[in-house]
Amino acid sequence: MIRIAFFGHDAADAAIRRRVRGFLDDGLSVTGFMMHRRDPGAIDWENIDLGETRDGAFAQRIARVFTGARLAAAARDKLAAADVIYARNLDMLACAFLAKRHAKLDTPVIYESLDVHRLLTRPDVIGAAMRWLERTLLKRTAGLVVSSPGFIRNHFERYYPGNYRAFIVENRLAPGADYGARACERKAALGDATQPLRLGWVGNLRCKRSLDLLCQLADQFPDRLEIHLHGQPARTEVPVFEPQIDARQNMTFHGRYRSPEDLAGIYNALDVVWAGDFMEAGYNSVWLLPNRIYEGGYFCTPSIAPAGTETAAWLDGHACGLIVEEPLGRTLPEIIAWLIADRTPIAAHASALGRLPDETFIQPPGFLAGIIREILGRTH
């Protein structure tokens, strides 16, 4: 059995938990070396706590890299037992290498970059320094894992050609869980256009422009559109959240949800999903492939995405979603008005989603283990 030491930025983060669950489901052993940003609650794996960090507090997070490395090295026996170190995000990659150095280990390290942070895209000396750090560490890794080919084309190939070995692990649903029936035939049936259209924003609610656009839609279609928000708002990016929702009768914030337990109830109650993101417009937000296109896709709920993004390219390539051009303040209400009056496009895209194999949305069993073995040069 391959043993993984997983360096994560937040033990409570849903994506962290999904990746750990994916490793465990594939028969790998995981020991976490993780920080936390809130009470992580029940943890399903052995975990070494590396301390608390705060959203947006970059100086504090940098300091925690050094103290976290010392805490990890203090658990040397557990760290040394690992066959490979798996580090998510640049700060945890630095923490992992420091811990290796303190513990005097030569364990191979895999770098998982699911977001290219805005500091890495800056054209100034700060951006150059961050890219120097990433290049220095990347050259010493055994493999690079990204969730979208957009990250390879636009960032890693641009700045570090020849310095990495990349593997793409999309943000698909984890194998091994029961997501229930897809109910695509029901979704593909023409909906009743006399009922309000149900639009959802699901996941990490971190984009102020998206919230503003949805609020504008709610105001423009007060009786014909319902907007449902599920997830955790990023307070540093959207400081005024609940008051905007409470001010509109046709907007509802449902709060945090459990995955996979709540996914069927969420997506089966929606007609379409908003899949735009502008938190790091022109960079990370253009390159990423969000969880919601896979979650919604499995439940045959089509997504709407801004043109010119990797998300739009994915939807276009699978012929299963709606793409809207700028200026969104004009074109998004136009497409919503169209869908309110005619549900046929939604039914057509739901049918297209239903024809796609489950593996489009759910990661196949053994996929993660195969990548780890390939990086380590192992066979079954």
C-alpha positions as CSV (number, residue, x, y, z in Angstrom):
1,M,0.0,0.0,0.0
2,I,1.3,3.5,-0.9
3,R,1.4,5.8,2.0
4,I,0.8,9.5,1.4
5,A,1.7,12.5,3.6
6,F,-0.9,15.1,2.6
7,F,0.1,18.7,3.3
8,G,-3.1,20.8,3.1
9,H,-4.0,24.4,3.8
10,D,-7.3,23.7,5.6
11,A,-8.5,20.3,7.0
12,A,-12.1,21.6,6.8
13,D,-11.9,22.5,3.1
14,A,-14.4,20.4,1.0
15,A,-11.9,20.0,-1.9
16,I,-9.2,18.8,0.6
17,R,-11.6,16.2,2.0
18,R,-12.7,15.1,-1.5
19,R,-9.1,14.5,-2.5
20,V,-8.3,12.6,0.7
21,R,-11.5,10.5,0.2
22,G,-10.4,9.8,-3.4
23,F,-7.0,8.5,-2.2
24,L,-8.6,6.3,0.5
25,D,-11.2,5.0,-1.9
26,D,-8.4,4.0,-4.3
27,G,-6.7,1.9,-1.5
28,L,-4.0,4.4,-0.5
29,S,-3.1,5.3,3.0
30,V,-3.2,9.0,4.0
31,T,-1.7,10.9,7.0
32,G,-2.7,14.6,7.0
33,F,-0.3,17.4,7.9
34,M,-2.8,20.1,7.7
35,M,-3.6,23.6,8.9
36,H,-7.1,24.8,9.6
37,R,-9.1,28.0,9.1
38,R,-12.1,27.0,11.2
39,D,-13.1,24.1,13.4
40,P,-12.6,21.1,11.0
41,G,-15.1,19.0,12.8
42,A,-14.7,15.2,12.4
43,I,-11.7,14.2,10.4
44,D,-11.8,10.8,8.6
45,W,-8.0,10.3,8.5
46,E,-5.0,10.5,10.8
47,N,-4.1,14.1,11.0
48,I,-1.2,16.2,12.4
49,D,-2.5,19.7,13.1
50,L,-0.1,22.4,11.8
51,G,-2.0,25.3,13.3
52,E,-4.6,27.9,12.3
53,T,-4.5,30.4,9.4
54,R,-6.9,33.1,8.3
55,D,-8.4,33.9,4.9
56,G,-6.6,36.8,3.3
57,A,-4.0,37.1,6.0
58,F,-1.0,36.4,3.8
59,A,1.7,37.6,6.3
60,Q,0.3,35.3,8.9
61,R,0.1,32.4,6.4
62,I,3.7,32.9,5.5
63,A,4.8,32.8,9.1
64,R,2.7,29.6,9.6
65,V,4.6,27.9,6.8
66,F,7.7,28.0,9.0
67,T,6.0,27.0,12.2
68,G,4.0,24.3,10.4
69,A,7.2,22.8,9.0
70,R,8.6,22.5,12.5
71,L,5.4,20.8,13.7
72,A,5.5,18.4,10.8
73,A,9.1,17.6,11.3
74,A,8.4,17.0,15.0
75,A,6.2,14.1,13.9
76,R,9.1,12.6,12.0
77,D,8.2,9.0,12.4
78,K,4.8,9.6,10.7
79,L,6.4,11.8,8.0
80,A,9.2,9.3,7.3
81,A,6.7,6.5,6.9
82,A,5.3,8.1,3.8
83,D,6.2,6.9,0.4
84,V,5.3,10.3,-1.1
85,I,4.4,13.8,0.1
86,Y,1.4,15.4,-1.6
87,A,1.3,19.2,-1.1
88,R,-1.7,21.4,-2.2
89,N,-1.0,25.0,-3.0
90,L,2.3,26.9,-3.1
91,D,2.4,27.7,0.6
92,M,2.0,24.1,1.6
93,L,4.6,23.0,-1.0
94,A,7.1,25.3,0.7
95,C,6.0,23.9,4.1
96,A,6.5,20.4,2.9
97,F,10.0,21.0,1.6
98,L,11.0,22.8,4.8
99,A,9.6,19.9,6.8
100,K,11.6,17.4,4.7
101,R,14.7,19.5,5.3
102,H,14.2,19.6,9.1
103,A,13.5,15.9,9.2
104,K,16.4,15.0,6.9
105,L,14.2,13.0,4.5
106,D,14.5,12.5,0.7
107,T,10.8,11.6,0.2
108,P,9.5,12.6,-3.3
109,V,7.0,15.5,-3.4
110,I,4.0,16.0,-5.6
111,Y,2.7,19.6,-6.1
112,E,-1.1,20.1,-6.6
113,S,-2.0,23.5,-7.9
114,L,-5.8,23.9,-8.2
115,D,-5.7,27.7,-8.3
116,V,-3.0,30.0,-9.7
117,H,-3.0,32.6,-7.0
118,R,-3.2,36.3,-8.0
119,L,0.3,37.0,-6.5
120,L,1.8,34.6,-9.0
121,T,0.3,36.6,-11.9
122,R,1.5,40.1,-10.9
123,P,3.9,41.8,-13.3
124,D,5.9,43.5,-10.6
125,V,8.7,42.5,-8.4
126,I,6.4,40.7,-5.9
127,G,5.0,38.5,-8.8
128,A,8.5,37.8,-10.0
129,A,9.6,36.7,-6.5
130,M,6.6,34.4,-6.1
131,R,7.3,32.8,-9.5
132,W,11.0,32.4,-8.6
133,L,9.9,30.5,-5.5
134,E,7.4,28.4,-7.4
135,R,10.0,27.6,-10.1
136,T,12.6,26.7,-7.5
137,L,10.3,24.3,-5.8
138,L,8.6,22.9,-8.9
139,K,12.0,21.8,-10.3
140,R,12.4,19.6,-7.2
141,T,9.0,17.9,-7.4
142,A,8.3,14.5,-8.8
143,G,5.1,15.6,-10.5
144,L,2.6,18.5,-10.9
145,V,-1.2,18.0,-10.6
146,V,-3.6,20.6,-12.0
147,S,-7.4,20.5,-12.4
148,S,-7.5,22.3,-15.8
149,P,-5.4,22.4,-19.0
150,G,-5.8,26.1,-18.8
151,F,-3.3,26.3,-16.0
152,I,-0.7,24.4,-18.0
153,R,-1.1,26.6,-21.1
154,N,-1.4,29.9,-19.5
155,H,0.9,29.7,-16.4
156,F,3.2,26.7,-16.1
157,E,4.2,26.4,-19.8
158,R,4.6,30.1,-20.0
159,Y,6.9,30.5,-17.0
160,Y,8.4,27.1,-16.3
161,P,8.7,25.1,-19.6
162,G,10.6,21.9,-19.1
163,N,10.6,22.1,-15.3
164,Y,7.7,19.9,-14.5
165,R,5.8,16.7,-15.3
166,A,2.1,17.5,-15.4
167,F,-1.0,15.4,-14.7
168,I,-4.6,16.7,-15.1
169,V,-7.1,15.7,-12.4
170,E,-10.3,17.5,-13.1
171,N,-12.7,18.5,-10.2
172,R,-14.9,15.5,-10.8
173,L,-17.0,13.9,-8.1
174,A,-15.1,11.4,-6.0
175,P,-15.6,7.7,-6.7
176,G,-17.0,5.4,-4.1
177,A,-19.9,7.7,-3.0
178,D,-23.6,7.1,-3.7
179,Y,-24.8,10.2,-5.7
180,G,-28.2,8.6,-6.5
181,A,-29.9,8.3,-9.8
182,R,-29.2,11.0,-12.5
183,A,-32.9,11.5,-13.3
184,C,-32.0,12.9,-16.7
185,E,-35.2,11.9,-18.4
186,R,-37.2,14.0,-15.9
187,K,-34.8,17.0,-16.4
188,A,-35.0,16.6,-20.2
189,A,-38.8,16.8,-20.2
190,L,-40.0,20.3,-21.1
191,G,-40.6,22.3,-18.0
192,D,-43.6,24.4,-17.4
193,A,-42.8,27.9,-18.5
194,T,-45.5,29.3,-16.3
195,Q,-43.4,28.4,-13.3
196,P,-40.4,30.6,-12.2
197,L,-37.0,29.6,-13.7
198,R,-34.7,28.3,-10.9
199,L,-31.1,29.5,-11.2
200,G,-28.4,28.3,-8.8
201,W,-25.0,29.4,-7.7
202,V,-23.3,26.5,-5.8
203,G,-19.9,26.1,-4.2
204,N,-17.4,28.6,-3.1
205,L,-19.3,31.9,-3.3
206,R,-16.3,34.1,-3.7
207,C,-17.0,36.4,-6.7
208,K,-18.6,39.9,-6.0
209,R,-19.3,40.5,-9.7
210,S,-21.3,37.2,-9.9
211,L,-23.3,38.2,-6.8
212,D,-24.0,41.6,-8.3
213,L,-25.1,40.1,-11.6
214,L,-27.4,37.7,-9.8
215,C,-28.9,40.5,-7.7
216,Q,-29.6,42.5,-10.9
217,L,-31.3,39.4,-12.4
218,A,-33.4,39.1,-9.3
219,D,-34.5,42.7,-9.6
220,Q,-35.3,42.4,-13.3
221,F,-37.4,39.2,-13.0
222,P,-38.9,39.4,-9.5
223,D,-41.8,37.1,-10.3
224,R,-40.4,34.9,-13.0
225,L,-37.0,33.9,-11.6
226,E,-35.8,32.2,-8.4
227,I,-32.1,32.4,-7.4
228,H,-30.8,29.8,-5.0
229,L,-27.3,30.1,-3.4
230,H,-25.7,27.1,-1.8
231,G,-22.2,27.1,-0.2
232,Q,-19.8,29.2,1.8
233,P,-19.4,32.9,1.0
234,A,-15.8,34.2,1.0
235,R,-16.1,37.2,3.4
236,T,-12.8,38.7,2.2
237,E,-14.1,38.9,-1.4
238,V,-17.8,39.5,-0.7
239,P,-18.0,41.5,2.5
240,V,-21.7,42.3,2.2
241,F,-23.5,39.1,1.4
242,E,-26.7,38.2,3.4
243,P,-28.2,41.8,3.4
244,Q,-28.2,41.6,-0.4
245,I,-30.0,38.3,-0.4
246,D,-32.5,39.3,2.3
247,A,-33.4,42.4,0.4
248,R,-34.8,40.3,-2.5
249,Q,-37.8,38.0,-2.1
250,N,-36.7,35.8,-5.0
251,M,-33.2,35.1,-3.7
252,T,-32.5,32.4,-1.1
253,F,-29.2,31.6,0.6
254,H,-29.3,28.0,1.9
255,G,-25.8,28.0,3.5
256,R,-23.2,25.3,3.6
257,Y,-24.0,21.9,2.3
258,R,-22.6,18.3,2.6
259,S,-21.2,16.5,-0.4
260,P,-22.3,14.0,-1.6
261,E,-25.3,13.8,0.7
262,D,-27.0,17.1,-0.3
263,L,-26.0,17.3,-4.0
264,A,-29.0,15.5,-5.5
265,G,-31.4,17.7,-3.5
266,I,-29.6,20.9,-4.6
267,Y,-29.2,20.2,-8.3
268,N,-32.5,18.4,-8.9
269,A,-34.2,21.5,-7.6
270,L,-32.5,23.8,-10.1
271,D,-33.1,24.4,-13.8
272,V,-29.7,26.0,-14.6
273,V,-26.4,26.7,-12.8
274,W,-24.3,29.9,-12.9
275,A,-20.7,28.8,-13.6
276,G,-19.0,32.2,-13.9
277,D,-16.2,33.5,-11.7
278,F,-14.4,36.8,-11.9
279,M,-12.5,36.9,-8.6
280,E,-9.2,36.8,-10.5
281,A,-10.5,38.0,-13.9
282,G,-8.2,37.5,-16.8
283,Y,-6.1,34.9,-15.0
284,N,-7.2,32.1,-12.7
285,S,-10.9,32.8,-13.2
286,V,-10.5,32.3,-16.9
287,W,-8.4,29.2,-16.7
288,L,-10.2,27.1,-14.1
289,L,-12.9,24.3,-14.4
290,P,-15.2,24.6,-11.4
291,N,-16.7,21.8,-9.4
292,R,-20.2,22.9,-10.3
293,I,-20.0,21.9,-13.9
294,Y,-19.3,18.3,-12.9
295,E,-21.8,18.3,-10.0
296,G,-24.5,19.9,-12.1
297,G,-23.6,17.8,-15.1
298,Y,-24.1,14.5,-13.3
299,F,-27.6,15.6,-12.3
300,C,-28.3,16.9,-15.8
301,T,-28.5,20.5,-14.8
302,P,-27.0,22.7,-17.5
303,S,-24.5,25.5,-16.7
304,I,-24.2,29.0,-18.0
305,A,-20.7,30.3,-18.4
306,P,-19.0,33.5,-19.7
307,A,-17.5,33.2,-23.2
308,G,-13.7,33.1,-23.5
309,T,-13.2,30.9,-20.4
310,E,-12.0,27.4,-20.0
311,T,-15.4,26.6,-18.5
312,A,-17.1,27.8,-21.7
313,A,-14.7,25.7,-23.8
314,W,-15.5,22.6,-21.7
315,L,-19.3,23.2,-22.1
316,D,-18.9,23.8,-25.8
317,G,-16.8,20.7,-26.3
318,H,-19.4,18.6,-24.6
319,A,-22.3,20.5,-26.3
320,C,-24.0,20.7,-22.9
321,G,-24.2,24.3,-21.7
322,L,-25.1,27.9,-22.4
323,I,-22.4,30.5,-23.1
324,V,-22.9,34.2,-22.7
325,E,-20.8,37.0,-24.2
326,E,-19.9,40.3,-22.6
327,P,-21.3,42.8,-21.7
328,L,-23.0,40.4,-19.2
329,G,-25.1,43.2,-17.7
330,R,-27.0,43.2,-21.0
331,T,-26.6,39.7,-22.4
332,L,-27.2,37.6,-19.2
333,P,-30.7,39.1,-18.7
334,E,-31.4,38.4,-22.3
335,I,-30.5,34.7,-22.0
336,I,-32.5,34.5,-18.8
337,A,-35.5,36.1,-20.4
338,W,-35.2,33.6,-23.3
339,L,-35.1,30.6,-20.9
340,I,-38.0,32.0,-18.8
341,A,-40.1,32.1,-22.0
342,D,-38.9,28.9,-23.5
343,R,-37.5,25.9,-21.6
344,T,-36.6,24.0,-24.7
345,P,-32.9,24.9,-24.7
346,I,-32.6,23.6,-21.1
347,A,-34.3,20.4,-22.0
348,A,-31.9,19.9,-25.0
349,H,-28.8,20.5,-22.9
350,A,-30.1,18.2,-20.1
351,S,-30.6,15.5,-22.7
352,A,-27.0,16.1,-23.9
353,L,-25.7,15.8,-20.4
354,G,-27.7,12.5,-20.0
355,R,-25.9,11.0,-23.0
356,L,-22.5,11.6,-21.5
357,P,-21.0,8.7,-19.6
358,D,-20.8,8.9,-15.8
359,E,-17.0,9.1,-16.0
360,T,-17.4,12.6,-17.5
361,F,-18.5,13.8,-14.0
362,I,-17.3,11.1,-11.6
363,Q,-13.6,10.2,-11.3
364,P,-13.1,6.5,-12.2
365,P,-12.0,4.2,-9.4
366,G,-8.3,3.8,-9.3
367,F,-7.6,7.0,-11.3
368,L,-5.8,8.8,-8.5
369,A,-3.8,5.7,-7.5
370,G,-2.7,5.2,-11.1
371,I,-1.3,8.7,-11.2
372,I,0.5,8.3,-7.9
373,R,2.0,5.0,-9.1
374,E,3.0,6.5,-12.5
375,I,4.8,9.4,-10.7
376,L,6.6,7.1,-8.4
377,G,7.4,4.7,-11.3
378,R,5.4,1.8,-9.7
379,T,3.2,-0.9,-11.1
380,H,0.3,-2.7,-9.4
